[in-house]
Amino acid sequence: MIKLKNAFLLLLCLLTVSSLSVNANSIPNDNDPEPLVKEMAGEISVLFAYTSHAACAVGGVQELKKRVNNGMKLLNEALSNSNIGYSARTIAKFVEVDYGPIPSDEGIEELLKELADVEGDFAGVHASRARLKGDIVCLIYSGYPQGLANLYNPFMVCHYEMFCDTYIFPHEFGHT
């Protein structure tokens, strides 16, 4: 009986495999000029807030925006390479907040918690997010160099260095 059952399963597998029509042109390879995703699934808008200390540390808001542009370029390259069909865009208005440097990784965790608090120190950032329709908020800070985001949370914090030829910003974005 077991031999008959095994033979039946083998026959079923063979029939299943033979019934699949495989077109060699439909199998993607590294030389394919067409992306696997034909249509964009959507665009994610990112509102950037920054501390005045971070802006001073890099030489001003314009320099900070250059760094953000570089980070967004790396992020969109990563999104494109992943073939998930999303891209990210920067909301043109940046929001300045008065907040000092962060001295430790514990301080960064506290900063992320404060950023998520709608009625806390960053209530103005939340109001801007609602008004400008931001999907994600990234707060750029100075002090201890790190990035942090929690899974399924639209808030992230990144040190101003995390936008310079490093994939830390795109990595943190992936958590949101």
C-alpha positions as CSV (number, residue, x, y, z in Angstrom):
1,M,0.0,0.0,0.0
2,I,2.9,2.4,0.8
3,K,4.5,1.8,-2.5
4,L,1.3,2.5,-4.3
5,K,0.8,5.8,-2.3
6,N,4.4,6.8,-3.1
7,A,3.9,6.0,-6.8
8,F,0.7,8.1,-6.8
9,L,2.5,11.1,-5.2
10,L,5.3,10.8,-7.7
11,L,2.8,10.7,-10.6
12,L,1.0,13.7,-9.1
13,C,4.3,15.7,-8.9
14,L,5.2,14.7,-12.5
15,L,1.9,15.8,-13.8
16,T,2.0,19.1,-11.9
17,V,5.5,19.9,-13.2
18,S,4.7,18.9,-16.7
19,S,1.6,21.0,-16.7
20,L,3.5,24.1,-15.8
21,S,4.4,26.1,-18.9
22,V,7.7,27.7,-18.3
23,N,8.7,30.4,-20.7
24,A,12.5,31.1,-20.5
25,N,11.8,34.8,-21.3
26,S,9.6,35.2,-18.2
27,I,12.4,34.2,-15.8
28,P,14.2,37.3,-14.6
29,N,17.9,37.5,-14.7
30,D,20.6,40.1,-14.1
31,N,20.6,41.2,-17.8
32,D,16.9,42.0,-18.0
33,P,16.5,45.7,-18.9
34,E,12.9,45.8,-17.5
35,P,12.3,46.0,-13.8
36,L,10.2,43.2,-12.2
37,V,7.7,45.8,-10.9
38,K,6.0,47.5,-13.8
39,E,3.9,50.0,-11.9
40,M,4.7,52.0,-8.8
41,A,2.8,50.9,-5.8
42,G,3.1,54.3,-4.2
43,E,5.1,57.2,-3.0
44,I,6.0,57.7,0.7
45,S,6.4,61.3,1.8
46,V,9.0,62.1,4.4
47,L,8.8,65.2,6.6
48,F,12.1,66.2,8.0
49,A,12.5,68.0,11.3
50,Y,15.9,69.1,12.6
51,T,17.3,70.5,15.8
52,S,18.9,73.9,15.7
53,H,22.1,72.2,17.1
54,A,22.2,69.8,14.1
55,A,21.9,72.7,11.7
56,C,24.7,74.6,13.4
57,A,26.9,71.5,13.5
58,V,26.8,71.0,9.7
59,G,27.1,74.7,8.8
60,G,23.5,75.7,8.4
61,V,20.1,74.5,7.0
62,Q,21.2,74.4,3.4
63,E,24.1,72.0,4.2
64,L,21.6,69.9,6.2
65,K,19.3,69.8,3.2
66,K,22.2,68.6,1.0
67,R,22.8,65.8,3.3
68,V,19.1,64.9,3.4
69,N,19.1,64.9,-0.5
70,N,22.0,62.5,-0.4
71,G,20.3,60.2,2.1
72,M,17.1,60.3,0.0
73,K,19.1,59.4,-3.1
74,L,20.5,56.3,-1.3
75,L,17.1,55.4,0.0
76,N,15.4,55.6,-3.4
77,E,18.2,53.5,-4.9
78,A,17.6,50.9,-2.2
79,L,13.8,51.0,-2.8
80,S,14.3,50.6,-6.5
81,N,16.8,47.7,-6.1
82,S,14.3,46.0,-3.8
83,N,11.6,46.0,-6.5
84,I,8.8,46.6,-4.0
85,G,7.4,49.4,-6.1
86,Y,7.7,52.3,-3.7
87,S,9.7,55.6,-3.8
88,A,10.2,58.2,-1.2
89,R,10.0,62.0,-1.6
90,T,11.0,64.8,0.7
91,I,8.4,67.3,1.8
92,A,9.9,70.7,0.8
93,K,9.2,72.3,4.2
94,F,11.6,71.3,6.9
95,V,10.6,72.0,10.5
96,E,13.1,73.4,13.0
97,V,12.8,72.4,16.7
98,D,14.7,73.7,19.7
99,Y,16.3,70.6,21.2
100,G,19.8,70.1,22.6
101,P,22.4,67.5,21.6
102,I,21.8,63.9,22.6
103,P,24.6,62.5,24.7
104,S,24.0,58.7,24.6
105,D,22.1,55.9,23.0
106,E,19.7,55.9,25.9
107,G,19.0,59.5,25.1
108,I,18.2,58.6,21.5
109,E,15.6,56.0,22.6
110,E,14.0,58.7,24.8
111,L,14.1,61.2,21.9
112,L,12.2,58.7,19.7
113,K,9.6,58.2,22.4
114,E,9.2,62.0,22.8
115,L,8.9,62.5,19.0
116,A,6.0,60.0,18.9
117,D,4.2,61.8,21.7
118,V,1.5,64.0,20.0
119,E,1.1,66.3,22.9
120,G,4.8,66.5,23.9
121,D,7.7,68.7,23.0
122,F,7.2,67.9,19.3
123,A,3.5,68.9,19.0
124,G,4.5,71.4,16.3
125,V,6.1,68.6,14.2
126,H,2.9,66.6,14.5
127,A,0.8,69.6,13.4
128,S,3.2,70.1,10.4
129,R,3.0,66.4,9.5
130,A,-0.8,66.5,9.5
131,R,-0.9,69.8,7.5
132,L,1.7,68.7,4.9
133,K,0.4,65.1,4.8
134,G,3.7,63.4,5.8
135,D,3.7,59.6,5.9
136,I,6.9,59.5,8.0
137,V,8.8,62.0,10.2
138,C,12.5,61.9,10.5
139,L,14.1,64.1,13.2
140,I,17.7,65.0,12.6
141,Y,19.7,65.7,15.7
142,S,23.2,66.3,16.9
143,G,25.2,64.5,19.6
144,Y,25.6,60.7,19.8
145,P,25.9,59.4,16.2
146,Q,23.2,56.8,15.6
147,G,19.8,56.3,13.9
148,L,16.8,54.7,15.5
149,A,13.3,53.7,14.4
150,N,10.8,51.1,15.6
151,L,8.9,48.7,13.4
152,Y,5.6,50.0,12.2
153,N,6.1,53.4,13.7
154,P,6.1,56.4,11.4
155,F,8.8,58.2,13.4
156,M,12.5,57.9,13.2
157,V,15.5,59.9,14.5
158,C,18.9,60.1,12.7
159,H,22.1,61.9,13.6
160,Y,23.1,64.4,10.9
161,E,26.0,62.1,9.9
162,M,23.7,59.3,8.9
163,F,22.9,60.9,5.5
164,C,26.5,60.9,4.2
165,D,27.3,57.9,2.0
166,T,26.0,55.4,4.5
167,Y,22.9,53.3,4.4
168,I,21.9,53.9,8.0
169,F,19.1,56.3,7.1
170,P,17.7,53.9,4.5
171,H,18.0,51.1,7.1
172,E,16.1,53.1,9.7
173,F,13.5,54.0,7.1
174,G,13.0,50.3,6.5
175,H,11.8,49.9,10.1
176,T,9.0,52.5,9.7
